[in-house]
Amino acid sequence: MTEITLRTDPPYSPEYTREVGRALAEAVRVLNHATHPANVGGLGRPSDTYNLLGSLYTATQRLPQLFEQIAEYLRLQTESGRIGDTMGRDPVNQALITGLHLTDAASSAQALTERLQAAQHAMAGLFSEWEGGDDPDPDYAAEAELRGGRDSADA
């Protein structure tokens, strides 16, 4: 895979958009390898998991907007008559079906976001017990306390 610079400013191109989509898929693949129990080092403390869950739910939280925008692009293409179908099907109908699936995907992404947030909340306050005593990650403990998760008296 080629190196990609992620940017939110235009100009955009179809090639760049495809490249970012491929990078997202590859990022998940890398996380699958990095978090596999046989691969030591990908997760060192519960705070690593806590932070990873936060990043994951931030990503899934952004998916509904992406799905809605893809559906809107297809709607505009069909309205302008600039879309066809190589399989001989009605392109307007196929775009409509695609839009319905994307609407369902947006709802699923929202539900996934809620589950990831709940998972992160459930683990707030967890820490590793180290040889010689407890050694909670101070950044994680402070963040969890701000979120209402960790209370040293209840830990």
C-alpha positions in Angstrom: 0.0 0.0 0.0 1.2 3.5 -0.8 1.6 6.1 1.9 -1.4 8.4 2.2 -1.7 11.9 3.7 -5.1 12.3 5.4 -6.5 15.7 4.9 -10.0 17.3 5.3 -9.3 20.2 2.9 -10.1 20.1 -0.8 -9.1 19.4 -3.5 -10.5 15.9 -3.6 -10.5 13.3 -6.4 -12.2 9.9 -6.9 -8.7 8.4 -6.7 -7.9 10.0 -3.3 -11.3 9.0 -1.9 -10.8 5.4 -3.0 -7.3 5.5 -1.5 -8.6 6.7 1.9 -11.3 3.9 1.9 -8.5 1.3 1.3 -6.4 2.9 4.1 -9.4 2.6 6.5 -9.8 -1.1 5.6 -6.0 -1.6 6.1 -6.1 0.2 9.4 -8.7 -2.3 10.7 -6.6 -5.2 9.5 -3.5 -3.8 11.3 -5.5 -3.3 14.5 -6.7 -7.0 14.2 -3.1 -8.1 14.1 -1.9 -5.6 16.8 -4.6 -6.7 19.3 -4.3 -10.4 18.7 -3.4 -12.1 22.0 -0.5 -13.9 20.3 1.1 -10.6 19.3 2.6 -9.2 22.5 2.9 -5.5 22.7 -0.2 -4.2 20.9 -2.0 -3.5 24.2 0.0 -2.9 27.3 -2.5 -1.7 29.9 -6.3 -1.5 30.2 -5.9 2.2 29.4 -4.7 1.3 25.9 -7.9 -0.6 25.4 -9.9 2.2 26.9 -8.3 4.7 24.5 -8.6 2.4 21.5 -12.4 1.9 22.2 -12.7 5.7 22.2 -11.0 6.0 18.9 -13.1 3.2 17.4 -16.4 4.7 18.6 -15.3 8.1 17.2 -14.8 6.4 13.9 -18.1 4.6 13.9 -19.9 7.7 15.0 -18.7 9.4 11.8 -19.9 6.6 9.5 -23.6 7.6 9.3 -22.7 11.0 7.8 -20.5 9.2 5.2 -23.3 6.7 4.3 -25.8 9.5 4.0 -23.5 11.5 1.7 -22.9 8.5 -0.5 -26.6 7.9 -0.8 -27.1 11.6 -1.6 -24.5 11.4 -4.4 -26.3 8.5 -6.0 -29.6 10.3 -5.7 -28.2 13.3 -7.4 -26.6 11.2 -10.1 -29.9 9.4 -10.9 -31.8 12.7 -10.9 -29.4 14.1 -13.5 -29.6 11.0 -15.6 -25.9 10.4 -15.4 -26.0 6.9 -14.0 -26.4 3.6 -15.8 -26.1 -0.1 -15.0 -23.8 -2.5 -16.8 -26.1 -5.4 -15.8 -29.2 -4.1 -17.6 -31.1 -3.3 -14.4 -33.0 0.0 -13.8 -30.2 2.3 -12.4 -32.7 4.5 -10.5 -34.0 1.4 -8.7 -30.5 0.1 -8.0 -29.5 3.5 -6.6 -32.6 3.5 -4.5 -31.9 0.0 -3.1 -28.3 1.1 -2.4 -29.6 4.1 -0.5 -31.9 1.9 1.6 -29.0 -0.4 2.5 -26.9 2.7 3.4 -29.7 4.0 5.6 -29.7 0.6 7.4 -25.9 0.7 7.6 -26.1 4.2 9.2 -28.5 2.8 11.9 -26.2 -0.2 12.5 -23.2 2.1 12.8 -25.1 4.2 15.4 -25.9 1.1 17.3 -22.3 0.0 17.1 -21.1 3.4 18.4 -23.4 3.0 21.4 -22.1 -0.5 22.1 -18.5 0.7 21.9 -19.2 3.6 24.2 -20.9 1.3 26.7 -17.9 -1.1 26.5 -15.5 1.8 27.2 -17.7 3.0 30.1 -17.9 -0.5 31.6 -14.1 -0.7 31.7 -13.5 2.8 33.2 -11.3 2.4 36.2 -9.7 -0.9 35.3 -5.9 -1.1 35.7 -3.2 -3.7 35.7 -1.7 -4.9 38.9 2.0 -4.8 38.6 4.7 -6.6 40.6 5.3 -4.5 43.6 1.9 -3.0 43.8 -0.8 -1.3 41.8 0.5 0.9 39.0 -2.5 2.5 37.3 -1.7 4.7 34.3 -2.1 8.2 35.7 -3.4 9.7 32.4 -6.1 7.0 32.2 -7.1 7.4 35.8 -7.5 11.1 35.4 -9.5 10.7 32.1 -11.7 8.0 33.6 -12.4 10.2 36.7 -13.4 13.1 34.4 -15.8 10.8 32.7 -17.2 9.7 36.1 -15.8 6.2 35.8 -13.0 5.9 38.4 -13.4 6.7 42.0 -10.3 5.6 44.0 -12.6 4.6 46.9 -14.6 2.3 44.6 -11.7 0.9 42.5 
